[in-house]
Amino acid sequence: MDPARSLAAAEPAPYWLDDPGRPAAEPALAGAEQCDLLVVGGGYSGLWTALLAKERDPGRDVVLIEADRIGWAASGRNGGFCAASITHGPLNGLARWPAEFDLLQELGDRNLDAIEETVARYGLDCDFERTGGIDVATADHQWDELRALHRTVTGHNVGLKLLDRDQLRAEVDSPTFLGGLYDERGVALVHPAKLAWALKATAARLGVRVYERTPATALTRRGGALAVRTPYGAVSARQVALGTGVFPSLIRRVRAYTVPVYDYALMTEPLTADQRAAIGWRGRQGLADTANRFHYFRLTADNRILWGGYDAVYPRGGRISAAYDHRPQTYLRLARHFFGCFPQLEGLRFSHSWGGVIDTCTRFSPFFGTAHGGRVAYTAGYTGLGVGATRFGAEVMLDLLAGTPTERTGPEMVRRRPLPFPPEPFASAGIGLTQWSLARADDSGGRRNLWLRALDRAGLGFDS
């Protein structure tokens, strides 16, 4: 079948948000509000911060404002991979913080355990499955790299299991698979929008006041309090936590540390029993190949396949625009790659196609900081791995606002920010050259050219 025909009936909307159970939006803030803690942003960062703030101190008066609707941006458009790693994988963590890696790994493992415990304790309806995840090699050099990584992490309590070609294809069958690295406990899968909606409902039950369609337009100090303006009112707060992700921070100096990148995904119609049998996948693991331009893929609760990744589009001038939310040429490329991976699913059609914007930074893992004398905390830079790590980031922001050192605030990863991106047009030129170089590396056995090696030496580490 022509891959284009598989897309003919695809709804141009995020599958996760196209749900009849989507809760109604809360009213916008109108007038003046006061609170102890104002949380700006209704994605995972903000939602976890609000919920944990009330768990730490039920008497704390917490308000959360969201510019659009809860979970409408990256938190409702991602693949639903909830990973333990807070360092964007062990390779990135070992390269940047070797002396702290074991602690960071432990903090990440405990964070994922805490998410699982929270889901169970509150009965969060989000299709949580602790399936594990497999990094897949589809080229000889990728298999060599996975075996080298397995040797490197031995002794670091990472718990990765090497699968050869036959072992991997016994788990998930594709003729393109050469081997894999299986993290049996370090990845869970969720319905990402349902997770956001469930966190909102739980925070509200604990007393958080939630306002949607309420963008924060400015942050100022007003006497002994902080003031955040909104279109129809303002909030006066003792402390503020910023979880705005890719959108421009209210702290201007923070903006240079992130750039937007658009990512795209397809969702299939539900598989039949015969189609499931043709590919196996009884363990329901989350998968991703290990190319620079990589795919990620997983099963949903109703046995659809989400297939995303490969194209990472930096918008012209670094400006976020809804015009980038859909990209037919990318959808067609993804469909072709899908049937190359799973030729036994010939004839399957896609029900949804969508894109969304994520924030990335030069070290690929989140960074943290404070402003206004420690009364404002922020986090950003999750680079597509924020479903789990944002809970850790929320804990860090609350620790920073409390002003008391903890095991989370001590590591260099938390204390230091990444290198900033250069201003335009230099950012566009550098990112364009990097993307071209990464594509060349994929096509030349993983060999990194002079530009990529220079970035490696500078600590920018563009490796995914």
N, C-alpha and C positions, 0 to 999 in steps of 0.2 A: 504494500500500500504506500502511496505517496505520503510522506510525513505531513505535508501540508493538509491533506484530507483529515488527518487525525486531530487537527486543530480547528476544523471548520465550525464545530459547535461549542468551542470553549468559551465560557463566560469570562470577559475581561475584568475579573475582580478577584481579590484574595479569597481562596476557598474557605479559610478559617473564619473570615468576617461575614461570609455569605451564609448566615446561619439564622434560621427562624427563631432560635432561642436567644439571639443577641439582646441584651437588656436595653431598655430605653435610656436615653441620655439624661443625666441630671441637669437641672436648670443652671444657667450661667449665674455667676456672682453679680449681684446688683447692689450697690451701696458700699458701706464700710464694714469690714470684718476685723476682728482682733483675735490673736491666738498666741500660744507659746511657740509653736513650730509651724511654719508654712512650708509645704512641700510643693515644688513647682515641677510639673510633669506627671502625666498619668500613664506612663509606660512602666515596665518592671522596676526600674530604679526608684521612681517615686512611690509606686505602690508598696514595694517591700519596705521602703523607709517609713512610710506612714504606719504600716502594720506593726513593724518592729518597735517603733517609737511608743505605740500604745501598749505593746507587750512589756516593754521595759518599765514604763511608768503609766499605768492606766489613768492617772489623774492629769496627764499632760494634754493640753488642748491643742489638737492638730487639725489643720486645714490643708486640703490638697486641691490644687487647681490644674486643669488640663486645657490646652488650647483648642482641642477638637473634641474627640470622644475617647474614652478610656480604651487603650490598646489599639488605636486605629493605625498607628505608624509601625515602626519596626517590631514592636511587641505583638502585633497581630498579623504580621506578614512573613515571619521567619519560618524556618523548617521545623521548629519544635524540638531541636536537639538541646537537651539540658545537661551540659557537661560539668564534671567536677573541676576540670582545670581552670584556674584563674590566670594562667600565664599564656594562654593561646597555645596550649599543647606543651608536652615535655621538652621538645627540641628548642622551642623559643625560651622556655623557662631556664633550661640548663645553659643556654648560650648567654643569657643576660644576667642571671642571678645564681651562679653555680653554688655559692656558699649558702644561699638561702633556699635552694630548690626543695630540699626535703621538707622544710617548714611550710613553704608555699603549697607543696603537694598535699601535706596533711590538712592545711587550712581549707583547701579546695574540697578534699574528700569529706571533711566534716560539714562543709557548707551544703554539699549535695545531700548528705544524710539528713541535715536539718530541713531541707526542702521536702524530702520524702516524709519526714515526721510531721511537718506542718500540713501537708496534703492530707495525711491520715487523721491528724488531730481535729482539723476543722472540716473534714469531709469535702475538700475542694474537688469539684467536678471538672477535671481537666485531662482525663484520659492518661494519667501518669503511668508509665511503664518503665521499670528499671531493666532495660533490655541489654545494655552495653552497646558499644560501637566498634566498628571495624574500619580501619584505614586500609584501602585496597590499592595494590599495585597493578597497573595495566600496561607497564613498560618495564623492560629489563632493568633499567637504571633505578626505577622506583622500587623494585624488589630488592635491589642491592642496598638502597637507602633505608628501607624498612628493617632489613636484617642488621644494618649498622646501628640504627636507633635502638633496636632490641638489645644489642650488646651494650650500648651506652647506658641504658636505664637500669640494667641489671644491678641490683644492690641498692636501688633508690626507692624500693617499695611502691613502684608504679603499677605492677600487676598486669603487664602486657603479655599476651600469648601469641607466639608466631604461628601462623597457619600457612602451610604450603598450598600449592595450587589445588590439589585434590581435597585437602581439608577445607579450604575456603569454599570451593564449589559444592561441597557437601552441605555447607551452611546456606549459601545463596549461589545459584547457578547462573553464571554468565561466561560465555566463551572468551571474554576479554580479560578475565581475572587470572593473574599469575601468582598471587599470594596476598597475605594480609597480616595485620597486627591487630589483635582482638583485645580490647579493653572491656573485660567482662562486667565490671562494676562501676566504671567511671562515666557512664552516659545513661541518661534516662530520656524517654520521649514523652512529649506532652502535646496537647492541643493548645497552641500558644495563645489564641484569643480567649479560650475558656479559662486559661490560667489567669490572664489579666482580669477578666470579669469576676472570677472567684475571689481574687485578691481584693478587688474593689468592694465586693459585697461583704467580705469578712472585715475589712478595715472599717467600713461603715457601721457594722454591728458593734465594733469595739468603740465607736464614738467619733471616728474621723468624719469631718464634714467635707464632702466631695462636691466640687463645682466643675462642670464640663463646659466646653465652648467658652473658656475664660483664659485667653492668652495673657501672659505676663508681659507688659510692655516696657517696664523700667524698674530698677531696684535702686533705692536711695536710703540714706540714713536720715532719720527724723528724730532729733533729740536722742532719747535713750532707746529708741526702737528702730527697726528696719521697716521700710514701706515699699510695697510692691504695687505698682499701678496696673489696672486692668481696664478694658474698654468701658465698663459700666460702673467701676468702683475702685476700691483699693483694699489691701490687707496690711495691717500693722502687726508685726511679729517680733518676738524676742530673738528668734533664730530662723534661718532659712536653709533648706536643703534643695539643691538644684539637680534635678534628674532629667535634663532636657535633651540629652543624647546628641544627635546630629544637628539639632537646631541651635542657632547662635546663642551662646551663653549670655546671661545677664551680666556676667563679669567679662568685660571686653578683652582683658589680657589673656583669657583662656581660649579665645576663638582661634588663635594661630596653631593650637595643638591638634586640631582635628580637621579632616576634610570629608566631604560626603562622597559616597560611592553607591551606585545603584546596582542591585542584585535582582535576579529574575528567577521565577519558578513556574513549573507546570504541575497540575494535579490530574491524575487519570480518573476515569470512571472506576467503580468497584470491580475488582477482579473476580472472575468466576472460580469455582473450585478447581476446574481443570487448569486455568491460568496460574493459580497459586501452586498447584502441584508441579507445573512446568518449571518454576523457578525455585521451589523449596521455600527458603526464608522462614522456616518454622520458628526460629529464635527471635524473629522480628527486630533484629538489631538495626541501629542506624548506621549507614554506610557513607563513606566519602572516598573518592580516589585521591591520589597524592600528587597529581600534577600541579604545576603553578596555577594553571587555569583548570580548576577542579570542579567536579560535580558532587553534590550531596543528595542522598536519596533515602527514603524510609517508607514504611507502611503506616497507614492511619488505622484508627480503631475499626473502620468499616472496610478495611482492606483495599484502599486506593494506594497508589504509589505517588509520592511527591518526588519530583525530579527537578533540582535547581542548580544554580551556580554557573560556572564557566565564564561568561561575560561579566566583567566588573567595570561599570561605566562611570567615569569621572565626568560630571556635567561641565559644560562650557563655563569657564570662569569660576568654577566651584560654587555655582548658585543652584540651590534646590528649586526644582520646578516640577509641577504635576505632569508636565509634558514628557518627563522621563519615566513615568510610572508604567508605561506600556511600550514594548519594543518588539514589533512583529518579527524582525529579522533575528532577534535573539530567540524568540519562541520557536521559530522554525529550526534554528541550529540545535536547540535543546531537544526538539522532537527527533531530529536525525540521530543525535547522539544516544537518545534513549533506546531507539530500536537497534542501534549498533550494539548496545550493551545487552539488551534482552530481545534478540530476534525471535525467540519463541512466543513473544507477545504481539506478533504481527496482527493488526486489525484492532488492537486496543485504541480507544480514543481518549482525548483529554477533555475534562469537564471545565477546567479553570486555568487561566493564565494571568500572571500578575508580576509586578515589580515593586520595589520599595527601596528606600534609601537608608543606609547605615553610616555610622561614624567610624572612621579609622584614625589611628595615630601612628607615629613612626616606629613604635615598638610593638604594635598589634595587640596590646593588652591594656586594661584600664589604668587610668591615672586618677589622682585624687588631690585635693587641696582645700584651702580655706581662704577667706577674704573678710574684710570688714572686722578686723581684730578677732578672728576666730568665730564670728557669729554666723557666717555663711560657709557652708561646705558644698563641694561639688565633686562629681565623678563623671567621666566620659571615656571614649576610646575603646569600646568593647569589641569592635571589629567583627561583628557577626557572631560572637560567642557570649552574648549577654544573657541568655535565658537563665542560666544558673548563676553566673558570676555577678549579676546585678544584686543578688541578695547579699553576697559578700561586700559589694560596694556600698550597699545601704548600711550594713553594720559599721563599715569604716567611717562613713559620713557621720553617723550618730556618735561614734567614738570621738571623732575630731571635734564635734560640737560640744561633747561633754568635757573635753580638755584633759582627759585622763589617759595616759599611755596604756595601750593594751598590746597583746601579741599580734593583733591585726595592724596596728599603726607603726610597729617597730621596723618591719622589713624595708629595705631600700626601695623595693618596688612601690611601696605606698608613700614613702617619704620624698621620692624624686619624680619629677615629671619627665616626659620624653622630650626629644628635640622637637622644636616647632617646625612647621612647614614654612617654606619661603612664601613671600607674597606673589600674587599674580603679576605678570604672566609666567614667572619662573616655576610656580607650582605646576601649572598645566604642562609646561615643557618637560619638567622632571618626571612627572607621573606618566606622561606619554612615552618617554624614553624607557622608563622602567617597565611599563606594560609590554612594549615591543620586545624588550630584552627577555622578559619572562617567557613570552611566547616562543622566542628563539631557543631558549633553554629547554622548553618542553620538546621541541623538534630536533634537538641535537644531543640527546642522551643526558640531559640535565646539566650540561656544561654552562657555567655562568660566565658571561663576558666581562670585559673590563669595567663596564658601568656597574654591574651587579656586585662585582668584587669590591669596587670602591665604596658602594653603599654598605657592604658587609663591614669593611674596615671602619667606616664612620659610625657604626652601630645602628644603622637604619634597618638592616635586616629584611629587605623585601624578599620574602621567601614563600609567600602564599598569596 
